[in-house]
């Protein structure tokens, strides 16, 4: 259970208070003694010797709410009138909405935006489908697609329950990269059906962001869609995590005087994120990696590899990593490792085992909300610690990656997002932290750093053009998309 106050557990309490000196202070004291941290205090009315105030209390867990309201009610001369869960209130009616770019005020407006004028645009696209990128929302639109099978730490909760997360993803796309994203939650978990549905809706989108689809199905779905579609397909749970992990490692390596090529890495958790992290580390030059799943270290001498029951993804993993065939649980194979990457579950690594890592060990414990090893317990053993949580330094957060990657891919109409483009994005994120500011608790920029998305977009565009993935005439870099479209239309 969390004890650190978090905005997700903030409660607005409407309280009637006797209008006497010191009463508000007594209420504030009661809230603090019950474990709440006071945020805003707003005066609603003053009438007949009573004040009504809305008081926001930030808590460490929802279980504290009843204690806080009871403590307020226990102050003589007060009465709790109502409470509002601020997180649920933010989601009321959904978090996104559609806006028109042009007003419809006259008959002329209507005749151009809709019938009869729209028919001319439809005919132009029918003659040249490529013009959909010029004259529809396709040029700046991403579908955020999920089947609800692996949502956050909640697991297989289904399509409807996944919607708030997909809406949130759309909010982040718009806020950080001005990409219009739409949540699409599918009431099927059959890979064939998912692939068929996404292929069918693809004409309306410039990119596909797969989200919260469980492994190993997510690998097959992404591979098949990448092969079938001429727009980029990106499974953020895999590649977003991988890109930001590499960015953090680039700066951690600078700080500890290491070369990526010389590092020894232990990865725990070989689902979508763990496999993608491994692939991007290999692409970046790391060669010595050991991966552990729930049965321990993966290698070609393990029983399930030899008897053929190991799935194809892990067979690739066994054949590509752990050349020394190290065997055992994570704590058994951590000796001499420079980096521990956790993308598995809470408390899978004893802090004491970190003492057997190489000097100046680096630990990225990214399970949420409970990291693989507690940062407080790990502090005495490690030099650099990162987690997936916002309440610790060095948060490895996908929002640093996916808005800029899609912004860049859409701007140059890349058909794929390649490993080289992902590595370029990681370097761009890392370079946001100036060398003179680099320190153990600051190896990765804040998610609110507004320079990140544009830097990632530029890096992705350059990589796409270098690889021949760009499909914009002239291979321009840094153009405003509308300028290119006007030029193409003239």
N, C-alpha and C positions, 0 to 999 in steps of 0.2 A: 504494500500500500504506500502511495506517495505521501511524503510529509512536506515537500516543497510547495508553497503556494503556486497555483497555476491558474491562468485566465480561463482555462476550460472548466474549472470548478468555481466560477464566480457567480454570485447570487445577488440580485437586486431585491432588497427587502423594503417594503413600504411600511413605515412605522408612524404611528400616532404617538406624539410625545407631549406631555404637559409643558406649557410654555413658561418654564421657570428657569432661572439661572442655574447652570451646571448640569441640566438634564441631558443635553447632547453628549457631554463628556462622560456621564455615567453609562450611556448606551454604548459609546465607543469603547470604554473600558470593558464592558461585558462582552463585546464582540472579540476583543483582543484576548481576553482570558479564555474564551471558548475556542481559540485557535485560528480566528479569522484575521486577515489583513484588510484594513479599510481602504477602499478606492475612492470613488466619487461620493460626495454627499450633496444631494440636491434638495432644495426647499420646494415643496409642492404648494402648500397653502398655510396660512396662519389665520385662525378663526376661533372665536369663542374660547380663548385661553388654551388652545391646542395648536401644535404645529404638526404638519404631516411632511415627512421627509422620505426620499428614496436613498437608501444607503447601500452601496455596493461592497460586498465582502468577498474577498478572494481567499479560497481555501486550498488545502492540499488534497482533499478527497471529498466526494459527495456526502460521505457519511458524517462529515462535520456540520452539515447544514442544519440538521435538527437540533444539535447542541447549541448552535449560534442563535437560532430563533427562540429556543427555550431560554437562553441566557438573556436575550432582549426582553422577552415577556416577563422575566423575573425582576426586572427593574420597575419599582413602584412608579406609577404614573405613565406607563407606556403600554402600547398595544400593537401587536403585529397585525397589519391589515391584509398583506398579500406578499407573495414571493414570486420572483421570476428567474428562471434558469436562463442566464444570458446566452449560453451556447445554443440552446434550443431556440431562443428568440431570434438569434442571428440566422438560423436556418428556416425560419417561418416563411412558408411560401417558396422555398428554394433560394439559392444564392445568386442566380444569374437570371437575366431577362434579355429579350431581343429588342433592339432599337432600330428604327429606320434611319438611313443616312440622309434621305432627302424628304422634305415635307410634301404632302399631297394636299394642295390648297385650291387648285384650279382644274378645269377640264384638260388643259394642256399637260399639266403634271401627270394626270391619270393616263392620258393617251400615250405618253412616253414610257412611264413606269410599268404600265400594264397594257391591256389591249387598246388600240390595235398595234401600237408601236413596238411592243415587246416581240411580236411575231418576226419582225425584221432581224432582231438579235438572235432569236432562236434559229432562224434559217441560216444565218451566218455561221453559227456553231455547228449546225447539221452539216454544212458544207466543209467546215474545217474544225473538227472537235478540239484542236489545240486552242482555239479562241475561247474556250471555257475558262482558261486561266486569265483572260483579259476582261471578260464581261460578266463573270459571276463571282460569287464569294469563294469559289474553289481556290483561288490564288492565295488566300490568307486563312484557310479553314482547316482545322484538325479534328478528327473524330477521336474522342477518348472512349475506348471500347473495353468493356469488362464483362465477365460472366459471373462475377461475385464469388469466385471459388477460393480466393486467397486474399481477403481484404484486410489490410493492415495486420494487426495481431489477432484479428477476430476470426480468421479462418473462412470456411465455406458458409457464408451467410446469405448468398443468393443475390439475384439481380436487383431487386427493389431496395434491399438494405445497402447495396453498394453505391446507390445513386448519390448520397451526400459526399462521398469521397470523389466521385467523378465530377460532380459540380465544383467541388473545391479545386480540382485540377484545372478545370476550365477558368476559374477565377484567377489562378496563378498564371496561366498562359496569357490572359489578357493584361493582367497587372504588370508583369515583368517583360513581356515581349510584344504586346499588342497583337497577339494571335487570337483569332476567334475560334474557340474550341467548344464542342458540343458533347455532353455526356450521353453515351449510348450503352445501356446495360441490357444484355441479351439473356433471355430466359431459356438458355440451353447451355450445357457444358460439354456438348459433343464437338470435338475438334472439326469434323467435317462440316457440321452445320455452322459453326462460328466462321470458318474460312469462307463458306458459301455466302453467308450474310454480309460479311465485310466486303467481299468482292462485289456484291450486288449494290452496296451503298457507296462504294469508292468513287463513282463519277462526281459526286457532290463535294468531295474533299480533296485538299492538297496534301494531306498526310494522315497517317493512322498511328495513334498512340495507344498501344495495348497496355492494360493496367490490371493488376491484381488477378491474374490468371495463374492457376497453380502449376507447378512443375510436376512432371516433365512435359505436360501437354503444351505449356507456353512455348517451348523450343520448337516443336513441330508446327504450331500455329504461326509463329513468326516467320519461320523458314518458308512455309508454303505461301504465305501472303507476300513476302518479299519477292519470291519467284514469280508470282502471278500478277502483281500490280506494278504500275509505272510511277507510283508515288512512294515516298519514304514510309517505312514501317519501323516502329521503334517501341520495343517493350521496356518501359521505363524502370520497372522493378529490376530488370537485369542491367541495362546499359547505363541508366541514370546513376544507379548506385556505383557501378564500375567506374564511370568517368570521374565522379567526385572523389571516390577512394583514391584513384591515381593522382588526382590533383593534390590531395592532402599528402600523399606519399612523396611526390616530387619535392614539396617544401620540407617535409620531415627529413628527407635524405639530404637536402642542402644544409639543414640545421645540424645534422649529426655527422656531416662529412662523408656520406656514403655515395656510392654509385649504384644505380638500380641494377646494373648487370651483376653486381657482386652480392646482392642481398639474398638471404634465405627467408622464405615466407611460409607461414602456416595459415591455412584457411580452414575455418570450421563452419560447416553448413554448406552443402553442395546442391542447394536448390537454384532457383533462377539467378539470384544475386551472386552466390558463391561461384558459380560457373562463369558468369560474365566478368566478375572481378579477376578471376584467373586468366581469362582470355585477354583482357586488356593489359594485365601485368606482363604477360608473355609478349604481347605486341610492343610494349614499352621497353623490353629488353631484359626483364627478370627471367631467369632460367631455372632457379632452384625453388620449386614450390611443392609443398605437401598439403593435400586436402583431406579433411576428415568429415565423414558423415556420421550417422547415428551408430554405425558399426565400427567406427574407427578409421584409421588411415586407409586411403584407397590406393591400391597398387595391383600389378598384374599377377602377383602370387596369392592374392586373397581368394578365399574359397568361392565366392559368388562370381568372380571373374572366371575362374577356372571351370566352374560347372555351367557357365553360360546364363546364369540367372540375373546378373548385373545388367541394368538397362543400358541402352546405347550411349547415352550422355556420359554416364559414369565409366563406361568402357573407354570412351575417348579420354576421359580424365585420367584413368589408370595408365593408359598408353602414352600420355603426354607429360605427366608429372611424376614426381617421386621416383626418380631413377634409382635411388638407393634402396627402394622398397622398404622404407621405414614402416614399422607396424605398431599398432596400439591406439589407445585413446589419445585425445589432444594433449593431455598433460604428459603422456609418455613420449611424444615426439617433438616437444617444444624446445628441447635442448639446442642451444646455439642459434636459434632463430633470431633474425633481426626484426621481423615484423610479424605480429599476430593479427589476423583479420577475422573478426567474428561476425558472421551473418547467419546465426543459428538460433540460439535461445538464451534466456537468462541463466546466469550462474553455471555455465558449463566448464569454466576454468577456475581453478583455485588460484587465488592471488599469489600464494607462495611459489607456485610453479613458474611464475614469470621471472623469478630470480635465476632460473637456469637459461634464460635467453642470452644472446650476445650482449656485450656492453652497450649502454645507451639504448635500451630496447624501445620499440615503437609498438603501441597497442591501439588498434582500432576496434573497439567493442561496440558493434552497431545494432544489436538487438534492442527492440523497443517494446515496452518501456523499461524493461530490466536488462541491462547490458550483460554480456557473457562473463564479465568480471566487474565488480564494483569499482568505480574510479577512486573512491575513498580508500579502499583496500589495496588497490593497485599502485597508489601514489608513491609508496616507499620503494617500489621495484622498477618503475618505468621512468623514462625521460619524457616521452611524448605520449599523451593519451587523447584519443578522440572517441566520440560516441555518436549515436544517432539522435540524441536528445538536445533540446534547445536550452535546457537549464544547466548544461555543462559547457566549458569551452570546446572549441573545435568540433562543431556539429557538422557531420557529413550528411548533407541534405540534398536530395535530388533536385530541389527547386533551383539550385545553382546551375543545373545542367539543361534540363529539357526545354525550358522556354527559349533559350538562346540557340540550342541545336535546331529546333524547328524553325525559328526565325531565319537562321542562315540557310537551311535547306529549302525553305519556301522561296526565299529571295532569289536563289539561283536555280530554282526548280530542279533540285537534285532528285533523281529517281530512287536513290538508296542512301542510307546513312552507313558509311563504311567504318571499319575499325580505325583507319587513318583519320577520319573526321572526328571520331570519338577521342583519340589520343590528342589531336589538335585542340579539342575543346578542353580537355584536362589541363594541358599546358596553359591555355588562356586563363582558366580559373586560377591556377597556381600563381600566375604572374600578376594577378590583381593585388596580391600581398607584396609590397615592396621589400627588397632585401633588408633594408635598414629597420623594418618593422617586424621582421620575422622573429618569432620566439616560440617557446614550448606551448604556450596557450593561445597562439595565433598563427596557425599554419594554413588556415582556410578562411576565405572572406565571409562576411555576414551574408545571410540570405537577403538582407535588405540593401546590400550594396548595389546601387543602380548601374554601376559600370559592368557588372558581370555579364548580363544577358547580351549586351551589345558586343563585348569582347569575344564571347563565345560565338556569336553569330558571325562575326568577321573571320574568326579562325576557321569555322566550318565552311564558309563560303570559299575561302582560299584553298582549303584542302579539297573541296569538291571540284573546283576548277582545275587544280593540279592533277587530279585523278581522272579528269574527263567526265565527271558526273554532272556538270552544269549543263542545263538546257536553255540558257538564256542567250540570245544572240549577242555577240560581241564580248561575251564573258566578262562583263563589267563587275567590278567589286565596289561595294558601298553605294550603289545607286538606290534612289527611292523607287520602289517597285512601280509606282504609277508613271514615273518618267519613262521607264523602259517600255511599259505597255502602250503609252501614247506614241512612242517612237515606232513600235512594232505595228501599230494600227495605221500610221500615216503612210 
